[in-house]
């Protein structure tokens, strides 16, 4: 899961204000003759960007999407394995380029529209035939990461599309054809960005009519007021001013109905404020628990769930930012200057570890034999001298007003890393910027940044989802063009045999750490917490927690 995309202006959403504090105590379900809590208010660190997951790449938008929408395949609960979703089974043809999906029957979208093979093709055709601003990487980020381009690319920078066609063979059988074998299929179809939408709602609310400009994107009403999926919860209201988004139980859900009647996401950007709201009972859970709060909250009886460390925090080095950064010796010096173990020990939660690759060691293709860059200030100084960079000055961007699973306190991380760089003679120019849109704009476009830190939580359990997302093509975040490395990625991605592909991923990890486009810093196990009487939720390494199983203990 990437950082939230910048350059977004959300259309005004006319909704009634909602009183959140204490609502879990007052909302009752008397259908069984008794009464029980049936509303859960969950605190989140930031607002969602948009409610159409086709256009989403930020964690908060995708968190909502996972409750409202469903995909053809989905991750196993609490894991990363591909399991049935709206499709019961899937098989490739002999060439590995056409996949046949057998669909569940009896499923309906929230507006009553039937889910069937024709609906699947309507969705894929919508994405594939995107035009105008829908081809912007700020709008269809995940489509482009997975599929590349479109039916008719409007930019020479877009690659050919991996997706080729969708064919409805009968009501419950659909063929998805691709232009080549790819490691991404079918796992990438677990992404919420490939959620199934009601074709009726897409047409009614002109869902593909993305307006504005690249600098000021205007999303259609479907993406802010009318998201329509098949999931266990339905969208009710988004009160932007009061920072609350309300979902209600889908009473016509084809699977096990949600145990909660109402689910409310309330944005509380300050970590301490989220903690106090939990203690006071204003909310019944929140994400991104501070490392120092895990044990105290457990001691108070709250249900703290720790996710596996399926993420990466990295220091990105922009080779177009400062000409000296194009010298690998300078990048090596930066790597040796950083005391990553000290950062892990002092600022990250128990179970965090120093990263050796740009992906966790639980992912096939991780390589323990890559070049290591241990903390060695003397070596860092020597490398800078060899490169003629003893008076190096770097613009160091870091974000404010944000907490991420891999980055619990950005200012603390910046202070530690910048002190390490200063200790080897590098002058650091601190540039703090608000997370969205300022920081993300500055660090993912242009050449106005030198170094910054950012991270990633995996979307599915394949190495390409980490290293391919970062390094398989030129990106402004890194500022390099390495055709040999890009060719290695293409070769690995098109290798059908899983064992052979894993070996190619290992070779890629070695090549990446020799080239050193940045410094992998750490992997952290982020925590999520629920009230003392809330049960039924299983922590997910993909942040794919299923609120439909949440309930209050009697």
KAFENRA-V668354 format. One record per residue. N is the residue number from 0. RES is the residue in one small letter. SS is DSSP state (~ for helix, > for strand, _ for the rest). D_CENTER is the distance of its C-alpha to the mean C-alpha in Angstrom with 1 decimal. Layout:
n=<N N>
res=<RES RES>
ss=<SS SS>
d_center=<D_CENTER D_CENTER>
This chain:
n=<0 1 2 3 4 5 6 7 8 9 10 11 12 13 14 15 16 17 18 19 20 21 22 23 24 25 26 27 28 29 30 31 32 33 34 35 36 37 38 39 40 41 42 43 44 45 46 47 48 49 50 51 52 53 54 55 56 57 58 59 60 61 62 63 64 65 66 67 68 69 70 71 72 73 74 75 76 77 78 79 80 81 82 83 84 85 86 87 88 89 90 91 92 93 94 95 96 97 98 99 100 101 102 103 104 105 106 107 108 109 110 111 112 113 114 115 116 117 118 119 120 121 122 123 124 125 126 127 128 129 130 131 132 133 134 135 136 137 138 139 140 141 142 143 144 145 146 147 148 149 150 151 152 153 154 155 156 157 158 159 160 161 162 163 164 165 166 167 168 169 170 171 172 173 174 175 176 177 178 179 180 181 182 183 184 185 186 187 188 189 190 191 192 193 194 195 196 197 198 199 200 201 202 203 204 205 206 207 208 209 210 211 212 213 214 215 216 217 218 219 220 221 222 223 224 225 226 227 228 229 230 231 232 233 234 235 236 237 238 239 240 241 242 243 244 245 246 247 248 249 250 251 252 253 254 255 256 257 258 259 260 261 262 263 264 265 266 267 268 269 270 271 272 273 274 275 276 277 278 279 280 281 282 283 284 285 286 287 288 289 290 291 292 293 294 295 296 297 298 299 300 301 302 303 304 305 306 307 308 309 310 311 312 313 314 315 316 317 318 319 320 321 322 323 324 325 326 327 328 329 330 331 332 333 334 335 336 337 338 339 340 341 342 343 344 345 346 347 348 349 350 351 352 353 354 355 356 357 358 359 360 361 362 363 364 365 366 367 368 369 370 371 372 373 374 375 376 377 378 379 380 381 382 383 384 385 386 387 388 389 390 391 392 393 394 395 396 397 398 399 400 401 402 403 404 405 406 407 408 409 410 411 412 413 414 415 416 417 418 419 420 421 422 423 424 425 426 427 428 429 430 431 432 433 434 435 436 437 438 439 440 441 442 443 444 445 446 447 448 449 450 451 452 453 454 455 456 457 458 459 460 461 462 463 464 465 466 467 468 469 470 471 472 473 474 475 476 477 478 479 480 481 482 483 484 485 486 487 488 489 490 491 492 493 494 495 496 497 498 499 500 501 502 503 504 505 506 507 508 509 510 511 512 513 514 515 516 517 518 519 520 521 522 523 524 525 526 527 528 529 530 531 532 533 534 535 536 537 538 539 540 541 542 543 544 545 546 547 548 549 550 551 552 553>
res=<x x x x x x x x x x x x x x x x x x x x x x x x x x x x x x x x x x x x x x x x x x x x x x x x x x x x x x x x x x x x x x x x x x x x x x x x x x x x x x x x x x x x x x x x x x x x x x x x x x x x x x x x x x x x x x x x x x x x x x x x x x x x x x x x x x x x x x x x x x x x x x x x x x x x x x x x x x x x x x x x x x x x x x x x x x x x x x x x x x x x x x x x x x x x x x x x x x x x x x x x x x x x x x x x x x x x x x x x x x x x x x x x x x x x x x x x x x x x x x x x x x x x x x x x x x x x x x x x x x x x x x x x x x x x x x x x x x x x x x x x x x x x x x x x x x x x x x x x x x x x x x x x x x x x x x x x x x x x x x x x x x x x x x x x x x x x x x x x x x x x x x x x x x x x x x x x x x x x x x x x x x x x x x x x x x x x x x x x x x x x x x x x x x x x x x x x x x x x x x x x x x x x x x x x x x x x x x x x x x x x x x x x x x x x x x x x x x x x x x x x x x x x x x x x x x x x x x x x x x x x x x x x x x x x x x x x x x x x x x x x x x x x x x x x x x x x x x x x x x x x x x x x x x x x x x x x x x x x x x x x x x x x x x x x x x x x x x x x x x x x x x x x x x x x x x x x x x>
ss=<_ _ _ _ _ _ _ > > _ _ _ _ _ _ _ _ _ _ _ _ _ ~ ~ ~ ~ _ > _ _ _ _ _ _ _ _ > _ > > > > > > _ _ _ _ _ _ _ _ ~ ~ ~ _ _ _ ~ ~ ~ ~ ~ ~ ~ ~ ~ ~ _ _ _ _ > > > _ _ _ _ _ _ > > > _ _ > > > > > > _ _ _ _ _ > > > > > > _ _ _ _ > _ _ _ _ _ > _ _ ~ ~ ~ ~ ~ ~ ~ ~ ~ ~ ~ ~ _ _ _ ~ ~ ~ ~ _ _ _ _ _ ~ ~ ~ ~ ~ ~ ~ > _ _ _ _ _ _ _ _ _ _ _ _ > _ > > > > > > > > _ _ > > > > > > _ _ _ _ _ _ _ _ ~ ~ ~ ~ _ ~ ~ ~ _ _ _ _ ~ ~ ~ ~ ~ ~ _ _ _ _ _ _ > > > _ _ > > > _ _ _ ~ ~ ~ ~ _ _ _ _ _ _ _ > > > > > > > _ _ _ _ > > > > > > _ _ _ _ _ _ _ _ _ _ _ _ > > > > > > _ _ _ ~ ~ ~ ~ ~ ~ ~ ~ ~ ~ _ _ _ _ > > > _ _ _ ~ ~ ~ ~ ~ ~ ~ ~ ~ _ _ _ > > > > _ _ _ _ > > > > > > > _ _ _ _ _ ~ ~ ~ ~ _ ~ ~ ~ ~ ~ ~ ~ ~ ~ ~ _ _ ~ ~ ~ ~ ~ ~ ~ ~ _ _ _ _ _ > > _ _ _ _ _ _ _ _ _ _ _ _ _ _ _ _ _ _ _ _ _ _ ~ ~ ~ ~ ~ ~ ~ ~ ~ ~ _ _ _ _ _ _ > > > > > > > > _ _ _ > _ _ > _ _ ~ ~ ~ ~ ~ ~ ~ ~ ~ ~ ~ ~ ~ ~ _ _ _ > > > > > > > > ~ ~ ~ ~ ~ ~ ~ ~ ~ ~ _ _ _ _ _ _ > > > > > > > _ _ _ _ _ _ ~ ~ ~ ~ ~ ~ ~ ~ _ _ _ _ _ _ _ _ _ _ _ ~ ~ ~ ~ ~ ~ ~ ~ ~ ~ ~ _ _ _ _ ~ ~ ~ ~ ~ ~ ~ ~ ~ ~ ~ ~ ~ ~ ~ ~ ~ ~ _ _ > > > > > > _ _ _ > > > > _ _ _ > > _ _ _ _ _ _ _ _ _ _ _ ~ ~ ~ _ > > _ _>
d_center=<1.5 4.1 6.5 8.1 10.6 14.2 17.5 17.1 20.0 19.6 22.7 24.9 24.5 27.8 27.5 29.7 29.1 28.2 29.7 27.1 29.0 30.8 29.8 28.9 32.5 34.0 32.2 34.2 34.5 38.2 38.3 39.4 42.1 40.4 37.6 34.2 31.1 28.7 26.4 23.5 22.1 18.8 18.0 14.6 14.2 13.6 14.3 12.1 12.4 13.7 14.5 14.6 11.3 12.9 12.4 9.0 5.9 5.5 5.0 8.7 9.3 7.3 9.3 12.4 11.9 11.9 15.3 16.8 16.0 16.4 15.8 18.6 17.2 15.0 14.2 17.2 17.2 16.1 15.4 13.8 17.0 17.2 19.4 21.0 19.5 21.4 23.0 25.4 25.7 25.0 27.1 27.3 30.6 32.6 31.1 27.5 26.7 27.2 25.5 27.3 25.5 27.7 26.4 27.1 30.0 30.7 27.2 27.2 24.8 25.2 27.8 29.9 29.1 29.3 26.4 27.9 27.7 28.6 25.6 23.3 25.0 24.9 21.1 20.9 23.8 22.2 19.2 21.5 24.1 22.0 24.2 24.3 21.4 19.3 19.5 18.0 14.8 13.8 14.3 13.4 10.8 9.6 13.2 14.4 12.2 13.5 16.8 17.8 20.3 22.1 25.6 27.1 25.2 26.2 25.2 26.8 23.6 21.8 22.4 24.0 22.0 21.2 21.7 25.4 26.4 26.2 29.5 30.3 33.1 33.8 32.3 30.3 29.9 27.7 27.5 24.5 25.9 24.3 26.0 25.6 24.4 20.8 18.9 15.9 18.1 17.9 14.8 12.4 14.0 12.2 9.1 9.6 10.3 13.3 14.6 18.3 19.9 23.6 25.5 28.0 25.6 24.0 27.6 28.9 26.3 26.1 22.3 22.2 24.3 21.9 24.3 24.9 24.3 21.6 22.1 22.2 20.3 21.8 20.1 22.5 23.4 21.6 18.2 19.4 22.2 22.4 19.3 21.1 19.8 21.3 19.5 21.3 20.8 21.8 21.0 23.9 23.4 21.2 23.4 21.8 24.7 24.6 20.8 20.9 19.4 21.5 21.1 24.1 24.9 25.4 29.0 29.1 26.2 27.2 25.9 26.4 26.3 24.3 26.4 25.5 27.0 24.7 21.2 20.7 17.7 19.3 17.8 19.4 18.1 20.5 19.9 23.6 24.0 21.4 23.5 26.7 25.6 25.0 28.4 30.1 28.8 27.3 23.9 23.6 20.3 17.5 14.3 14.1 17.8 19.5 20.7 24.3 23.9 23.0 26.6 28.3 26.4 27.1 30.7 30.9 30.0 26.4 24.2 21.7 19.2 17.7 14.7 15.2 14.0 11.3 9.9 11.7 13.1 15.1 17.9 17.7 21.2 22.0 25.1 26.1 26.0 29.1 31.3 31.8 28.2 28.9 31.3 29.7 32.1 30.7 27.1 28.7 30.5 27.3 25.9 29.2 29.4 26.3 27.1 23.8 25.5 26.9 23.5 22.2 25.5 25.7 22.3 19.9 20.2 22.5 21.2 19.3 20.6 21.1 19.0 21.3 18.9 15.5 14.2 15.3 18.9 18.0 16.7 19.7 20.6 20.3 23.5 25.6 28.2 26.3 28.0 27.5 27.6 29.2 30.0 33.2 34.2 37.5 35.9 33.5 36.6 38.4 35.7 35.5 39.3 39.3 37.0 39.1 36.3 38.0 37.6 33.9 32.2 28.4 26.4 23.7 21.0 19.1 17.2 18.8 18.1 14.8 13.6 10.4 10.3 11.4 13.6 15.8 18.4 18.0 21.7 22.9 20.8 22.2 25.7 25.8 24.5 26.7 29.7 29.3 29.4 32.4 34.2 34.5 35.8 32.7 32.9 29.7 29.2 26.7 24.6 22.7 20.7 19.0 15.2 14.9 16.4 18.7 16.9 14.2 17.1 19.2 17.1 15.5 18.8 22.4 24.4 24.8 22.8 23.9 21.6 18.5 15.9 12.2 9.6 6.7 5.7 6.9 6.4 10.2 13.2 14.4 14.9 14.3 10.6 10.9 14.2 14.5 11.4 13.1 16.7 17.9 19.2 20.3 17.8 19.0 16.8 19.0 22.1 23.6 24.9 25.6 26.8 27.8 24.3 22.9 25.6 24.7 21.2 22.8 25.3 22.8 20.7 23.9 25.4 25.9 27.2 24.5 26.7 27.5 23.9 23.1 26.0 24.8 21.4 23.5 25.5 22.5 21.4 25.0 25.2 22.1 23.5 26.9 25.7 23.5 21.3 19.9 20.1 17.7 18.3 17.1 15.1 15.0 15.3 13.9 16.1 16.1 19.6 21.7 25.3 28.3 29.0 25.6 25.0 23.4 19.7 18.4 15.7 12.8 11.3 8.1 8.5 10.3 13.4 16.1 18.0 20.6 22.2 22.5 26.1 28.5 31.1 34.6>
